Amino acid sequence: MEIVEDRHSRAATIISSQLPVENWFDVIENETIADAILDRIVHTAYRIELKGESLRKKR
């Protein structure tokens, strides 16, 4: 939360996750903190969601 707060509206931040945004509340245990983080990140973000098959080859 401190990192997000420090950078909010001041600097670009890139976040990469394999977990869909709608599941972040399940991972961030404190709902108040989750709300604050997601409010600052999601509502001002450019989201790029990749779809398709994995490029990792199964052996």
C-alpha positions in Angstrom: 0.0 0.0 0.0 2.8 2.4 0.8 4.4 2.0 -2.6 1.1 2.5 -4.4 0.4 5.6 -2.2 3.8 7.1 -2.8 3.6 6.7 -6.6 -0.1 7.5 -7.1 -0.5 10.5 -9.5 3.3 11.1 -9.4 4.9 8.3 -11.4 4.1 5.5 -13.7 3.9 2.1 -12.2 3.7 -1.2 -14.1 2.1 -4.2 -12.4 2.0 -7.6 -13.9 -0.2 -10.4 -12.5 -1.5 -13.8 -13.5 -4.3 -13.3 -11.1 -7.4 -11.5 -12.5 -8.1 -8.2 -10.9 -11.5 -9.4 -9.6 -9.7 -12.0 -7.5 -7.3 -9.5 -5.8 -9.7 -9.0 -2.9 -9.3 -12.7 -2.1 -5.5 -12.4 -1.9 -5.3 -9.0 0.0 -6.8 -10.0 3.3 -7.7 -6.5 4.6 -10.7 -5.3 2.6 -10.0 -1.6 3.4 -6.4 -1.9 2.1 -7.6 -3.8 -0.9 -10.1 -1.1 -1.7 -7.5 1.6 -1.4 -5.0 -0.2 -3.5 -7.5 -1.1 -6.3 -9.0 2.4 -6.3 -5.6 3.9 -7.0 -4.5 1.3 -9.5 -7.5 0.1 -11.5 -9.4 3.3 -12.0 -6.5 5.2 -13.6 -4.9 2.3 -15.4 -4.4 1.1 -18.9 -5.2 -2.6 -18.7 -3.9 -5.1 -21.2 -5.3 -8.6 -20.8 -3.6 -11.2 -22.8 -5.7 -14.1 -24.2 -4.9 -17.2 -26.1 -2.8 -20.3 -25.6 0.2 -20.3 -23.4 3.5 -19.9 -25.2 5.1 -22.4 -22.8 5.4 -25.7 -24.5 4.3 -28.8 -22.6 7.0 -31.4 -22.5 
